[in-house]
């Protein structure tokens, strides 16, 4: 069975995380079909994810960028609720990947966070789509992080 992945990203992002996710998915699942849908901003991601699922995607990764203002944070909250709603309505994983401009003090650090987060979450999506609901169970409680070094478990 051909697995189909959706990649939804935004023009507001300052790093092309969509291309990073696609490269990672292709590496992890060479038989995959990938559909990409680019929208202006994070509040457009829920409908993009839903349309990708309607086009047959077995899972979707959304990649957004959140500015520094309170308005940006409220916009992210609205988008996040929309993405959760899409997951509930479709019973399909939508992995929400965002970079917040205020989580680093340099553009280079933001770029590294974006690359790390997009690639690690793309791997998570592939595991969930290929192997199902127990695919990530061996990693539970390990303190794994996306965008930063792993925190590690507390023994």
C-alpha positions in Angstrom: 0.0 0.0 0.0 1.4 3.4 -1.0 1.6 5.8 1.9 0.8 9.4 1.3 2.0 12.3 3.4 0.9 15.9 3.4 3.2 18.8 4.0 1.6 22.1 4.7 3.8 25.2 5.2 3.6 29.0 5.0 5.1 31.9 3.1 5.5 33.7 6.5 8.1 31.1 7.6 11.7 32.4 7.4 13.1 28.9 6.7 11.8 26.5 4.1 10.8 23.9 6.6 8.5 22.2 4.0 11.5 21.2 1.9 13.3 19.9 5.0 10.3 17.8 5.9 9.9 16.4 2.4 13.6 15.5 2.2 13.3 13.7 5.6 10.1 11.9 4.6 11.7 10.7 1.4 14.7 9.5 3.3 12.6 7.6 5.9 10.0 6.2 3.5 11.4 6.0 -0.1 8.1 4.6 -1.4 6.0 7.6 -0.1 3.9 10.0 -2.1 4.1 13.5 -0.8 1.7 16.3 -1.4 2.7 19.9 -0.5 0.4 22.8 0.1 1.8 26.2 0.9 -0.4 28.9 2.4 0.2 32.5 3.6 0.3 32.0 7.4 -0.4 29.8 10.3 -4.2 30.5 10.5 -4.4 29.0 7.0 -2.8 25.7 8.0 -5.9 23.9 9.4 -7.8 24.0 6.1 -4.6 23.0 4.2 -4.2 20.0 6.5 -7.9 19.1 6.1 -7.7 19.3 2.3 -4.5 17.2 2.2 -6.3 14.5 4.3 -9.3 14.7 1.9 -6.8 14.1 -0.9 -5.9 10.8 0.7 -2.9 11.7 2.9 -2.4 9.2 5.8 -0.8 11.9 7.9 0.1 15.6 7.7 2.9 17.8 9.0 2.2 21.5 9.3 5.1 23.9 9.5 4.5 27.4 10.7 6.4 30.5 12.0 5.1 32.6 14.9 6.1 36.2 15.3 7.0 37.9 18.5 3.9 40.0 19.2 1.0 39.0 21.4 -1.2 39.1 18.3 1.0 36.5 16.7 0.7 34.3 19.8 -3.1 34.6 19.7 -3.0 33.7 16.0 -1.0 30.6 16.8 -3.4 29.6 19.5 -6.3 29.9 17.0 -4.3 27.8 14.4 -3.5 25.2 17.0 -7.1 24.8 18.0 -8.0 24.5 14.3 -5.3 21.8 13.8 -6.5 19.8 16.8 -10.1 20.1 15.5 -8.9 18.7 12.1 -7.3 15.7 13.9 -10.5 15.0 15.8 -12.8 15.3 12.8 -10.6 13.2 10.5 -8.9 10.7 13.0 -5.7 11.5 11.2 -2.4 12.7 12.8 -1.6 16.3 12.0 1.9 17.1 13.5 2.0 20.8 14.3 5.5 22.1 14.0 6.1 25.8 14.8 9.0 28.0 15.4 8.5 31.1 17.6 10.7 34.1 16.8 11.2 34.8 20.5 12.7 31.4 21.3 16.1 32.4 20.2 18.2 35.6 20.1 19.8 35.1 16.7 18.6 34.2 13.2 21.2 31.4 13.0 19.8 29.8 16.1 16.3 30.2 14.8 17.4 28.5 11.6 18.9 25.6 13.5 15.8 25.2 15.6 13.6 25.1 12.5 15.8 22.5 10.7 16.0 20.3 13.7 12.3 20.6 14.6 11.1 20.0 11.0 13.3 17.0 10.4 12.6 15.3 13.8 8.9 15.8 13.5 8.9 14.5 9.9 10.5 11.3 11.2 7.8 11.1 13.9 5.1 11.4 11.3 6.7 8.6 9.2 6.8 6.3 12.2 3.2 7.0 13.0 2.0 6.5 9.4 4.2 3.4 8.7 4.0 1.6 12.0 0.9 2.9 13.7 -0.1 3.9 17.1 2.6 2.0 19.0 5.5 3.3 16.9 6.7 5.9 19.4 6.0 3.9 22.5 9.7 2.8 22.8 10.6 6.5 23.1 8.1 7.4 25.8 9.6 9.0 28.9 13.0 9.6 27.2 12.8 13.4 27.3 13.2 13.7 23.5 12.9 17.3 22.1 12.5 18.8 18.7 14.4 22.0 18.0 16.8 21.5 20.9 19.0 18.9 22.5 17.1 16.1 24.2 16.4 16.7 27.9 16.7 13.1 28.8 14.7 11.0 31.2 14.6 11.5 35.0 15.8 8.4 36.7 
